[in-house]
Amino acid sequence: MILTVMMVVIAILINIFIAYHFKKYLNKHRVVAAVIIVLVAVSVSIEMIILGFLINLCICLIIADLIYPLIFKTKLKRPYQKVYLIGVLICSLSLSVYGIYNANNIVITNYQVSINKEFKDKKIMALSDIHLGTAVKTVDLKQLVTQAEKIKPDMIFLVGDVYDENTSSDEIDDSMKIFTQLAKSYPVYYVIGNHEVGYSSSPLKEYNILERLQLAGVNTLNDEYVEFEDINIVGRQDYKIKKRKPVEQIINGMNQNKPVILLDHQPRSLEENKKLGIDLMISGHTHAGQVFPMLPLWNLLGINEMNYGYRHDDNFNAIVSSGMGTWGFAMRTSKNCEIVVIDLISK
């Protein structure tokens, strides 16, 4: 409920910004303008994809406002103003159509990571930010079984936000059947994400996510590590959980002659993890911005230590996934929805 109210408020603020650009028309039709704002706010609470379109329209208007004085030295006459605004509407609609397609087109992203330790080479399948019920539906989740058969991973990592506040109980029930099927063929490891901890509600508590995943055969890692064959897998609780243990405490007593893989939903404390001897850190959370131009903007402003992709620094490696799904609305105009496949190689 709180999340819906927040989205409606955002939609109203965006509407006000958009209305400013159409003020001449709206001043003549104030009743119509008021009705439109109310209808849009209500429709956003019903179908979040409309919010995605409004965000794209807002972005296109901002870009147009920046470009306008560079192209036109004088104010456009009224007929051309209409053409100009119609052009912006077409651009935002095209961007939204692409965003819907892109959110429903999941790609495989491959990385090769070399670690200077002796172990048998491994293939990892990593999934983050599924946000089941938004872009990724149960039918899409079922495809993971087929994908895993093709990829043939040695292990599967679920790096948080598999669920969020809008995932239904039926979707959670169906997902447990799918994860049970996966866990019969592959070792599956899961760490908590911020949306599973929850904001307006907590899927973690309401649906007993951890207990049910464990019953499905999934290994849940909460500030602990396990040894799988000749590697160590460390799983942290989400940063949103205030009482989570520091990595240094979790890995105390670990044999670090073996490769150390850290699963942490939010990409934080990269430098600290490097100093602690983590070989590979896998995260999600950022969605690679999800909506253009958030990714380059975040990189420019230094928001998040790492927003997307692969980083190699001496013996430390970090991968941040854009996620398999989307949050809020089924639209993505920044990067792809992805399944990450990592070939872990011994140097």
N, C-alpha and C positions, 0 to 999 in steps of 0.2 A: 504493500500500500504506500509506504513512504517513498519507495523507488518510483512508483507511478506518478505520485504528486510532484516529485522532483523533475521528472521528464516533462510533465505538463507545464510546470513553471518555465523550464528551459524553452519549450515550444512557444510559450507566450512571449518571452523575451526576444526570441528569434523573429516572431511575427511582427513585433514592434519595429525591429530593425528593417525588416522587409517592407513594412508599411510605409516607412520613411521614404523609400525609393519610389513608391507608388502613391505618394501623398496627394498629388494633384487630382487623381481619379478618386481616391478615397475621401478627400475633402468634400467632393460633390455627392458622395454616396456614403455618408457616415454610418447610417443604419446597416447598410450592406457590409461595410468594413467591420463593424462590431459583431455581426452575425458570423462572418468568415472567421474572425479570431476565435470566437467561442466554439464554432464547429471544428476548427483545426485542433484546438486544445482537447476537445472531447475525442476526436478521431485518433489523436496521438495516444490517448489512454487505451484505445481499443486496438489500434494497429500501429506499432512502433516504426514501421517502414516509412510512414509519412514524416516522422521526425528526421529520418535519414535524408529524405528529399529536401526538407526545409534547411537542414545543415548545409547540403550541397548548394542550394540556392543562395544561402547567406554567403558562402565562400565565393561563389561566382560573382556575386554583387561586390564583395570586397575587392576581388581581383580586377573587376571592371572599373571600380572607382579609382584604383591605382593606375590602370592603363589609360583611362579616359584622357587625362590632361596631357599625356605624352603623344596621343594621336590627334586629338582635336584641340586646336588653339582657342576656339570660341565655343560658346554654348550652342548645342544643336537645336535646330528648330523642332517644333512639336512633332511633325510626322516622323522625323528621324529619331526623336527620343523614343517613340513607340517601337520603331524597328530595333533600336538599341536594346530596350528592355526585353522585347520578344526574343532577341538573340541570346540574352542572358538566361531567359527561361528555357530555351532550347538546349543551351549548354548544360544547365543544371539537371534537366530531365535526362539528357544523354549520359551524363556522369552517373546519375542514379541508376539508370538501366544497366550500365556497365558494372556498377557496384553490386547490384543484385546478382548478375551473372557471376561475377568474381567470387562472391560469398558462397556460391553454390558449386564452385569449381575447385575442388581440393587437389593440390599438387603434391608431388614427392620432392622434398629438398634433401639433397645428399651432401654430406660432409665426410672428409677423411681426416682423422685425428691420430697423430703419431705420439706415442708416449715412450719415454726413454726408460722403460722397465721391461723385465721379462715376463711375458704372459702369452696365453694363446689368443690370437686375434679374435675380436668379437664384432658382431653386428647388432646395433641397437636401433630399436624403433621407438621414437619419443613423440608423445602427444601432449599438447598443453591447450588450455583454454578452449575446450570443446563447447562449453556453455550449452549443454544439451537442451534442445527445444527452441533455440533461436534460429540460427542458420542450419545447424546440424540436427537432423531429426533421427528418430530411431532407425529408419530405413538406411540412413547414411552410416550410422554407427555399426550396423550389421555388416557393412562393406569392409570393416576393419578385419574381419575374419578372413575374407578373400585376400585383402592386401597383405596380411601377415603370411598367408600361404605363399604369396609371390616373393615377398621380401626375405622370408625365412630368418627372422631375427633370433639372436641368442637370448634376448630379453626385451621386454616392453616396459617403458616408463610412462606413467601418467603423471604429468608435472603440474597438477593443480587446476582448479576451475573446470573440472569435468562437468560440474553442475553449478547452477546459480539459483537466485531467488525465484526465477520464473520457470524452472524445470518442474514439470508436473510429477505427481506420485506414480502415474502410469509409465511415464518415460523412465523414471528411476527403476521401477520394477523390470522394465524391458532391458535396460542397460545391464542390470545384474545378471540376466541370462546370457547376454553377449560376453560379459567379462568372465563369467564362469566357463564359457566355451573357450575363450582365449587362454585362460589360466590352466586349462587341461593340457594345452600344447606348449605353452611358453611360461617362463617365470615372469610375472607381472608385478611391478612395484609402483606404489602410489604415494604422493605427498599432497597435503592440503593446500588449497588456494584461498585467496582472500574472499571470493564470493561464496565459497563453501562455508567459511566462517560466518559470512553473511553480513548484511546491512539492515534491510527492512525485516528480514527473517533469516534463519540459519538452517540451510539444508542439512548441515552436519549433524545438528541436534534433532531437528524435526523428523528426519528420515533415517536416523541411525546409520549414516553413510559408512563410517569406519567399520562397524560391526558387520554390516551387510556385505561390504567388499571383502572382508576377511572370510566370511562364510562362502563367498564366491571363489575363494582361492587366491585372492589378490593380497600381496604383501604390503601392508600399510606401514610406512616409516614415519614415526613421529619423534624427531630429535633422537635418532638412533642410527646405527649402521649395522649392516649384515655383510657377511662374506659370501659371494657367489663364485664358486670355483676359485679362480686365481685373481679376483678383483674385489675391492671393497665398494659398497654402495651406501652412501650417506643420505639420509632423508631428513629435511628440516620441516618443522611446522611453519606456517606462513608468518611473515613479518608482522601481520596484523595481530597475532597472538603475543601479547606482551611478555608472557612468562616463558617464551621459547628459549631453549638452551643455546649458548654460544657454540660455534663449530669446534673450537678448541676443546671444550668439555666433552662434546659428543665423540670426538675421535681419540680421546685419551686411551692409551693402551692398544691402539690399532697398529697392525703391522703395515707400515707405509712403504715397505719394499714392494708391495702389490699396488697396482693402480688404484687411485682413489677418485671415485665419481661422486659428485655432490648434486643432489636434486633439491633445488630451492625455487619455489614458484616465482618470487620476485628477484630480479637480478641486482642484488645488493652486496656490498662488502667484497667486491672483487679483489681489491688489493690485499685485504686481510686474508682472504681465502688462498690467494697466491702464496703469501708468506707461510701459511699453515701447511703447504705442500699438497693442496688439492690439484689433481692432474686435469680433471674435466668438470666444469660446472655447467649444468643444463637448467635453463629457466624459461619462463614464458611471461605472462602478465601484461606486457606492453602492447600486444596486438599489432606491433609495428605501426602504431598510430591509428590503424583501422581506416581513418578518414583522411584523405589528402587535404592539407599539407602538414598534418600533425607530426609525422616522422621527421622531416627536415627541420621543422620548427623546434621540436624537442631536442634534436641534436645540436642545433644552433644555440639554444638557451641552456644546454647542459642538464636538461630534465632526464632523470634516470642515469645511472652509471653506464648503462648499455641498453640500447633500444631494439636492436635486431641484428641477427647474423652471427658471424664467427670472429673470435678474437684469439690471437696467439701471442703470449708474452712469456718468453723463456720456456719454462716447463709447464706453465699454466695455460689452459685452454678454456674458453667460455663460449657457449652457444645459447642464444636467445631466440626462441621461436615466435613467429607471428601468431601461432595458434591454429588449430584445426577449424575453429568456429569464429563467431563474432559475438559481441556483447551488445545488448540493447535492441538492436535492429539487424536484420539479415542483409547487410550491405557493407561492402568493403571496397574502398578506392585507394588503399595504400597496401602494397605488397599482395601476397596471396594467402589464402587459407592453406595450411600445409600439414603434412605428416613428415617429420624429420627422421632421416635414416643416417646413422653414423657408423662408419667403418672405423673401428678402434684397432690401431695397428701398433704392434711392439717394434720399437726401433732396433 
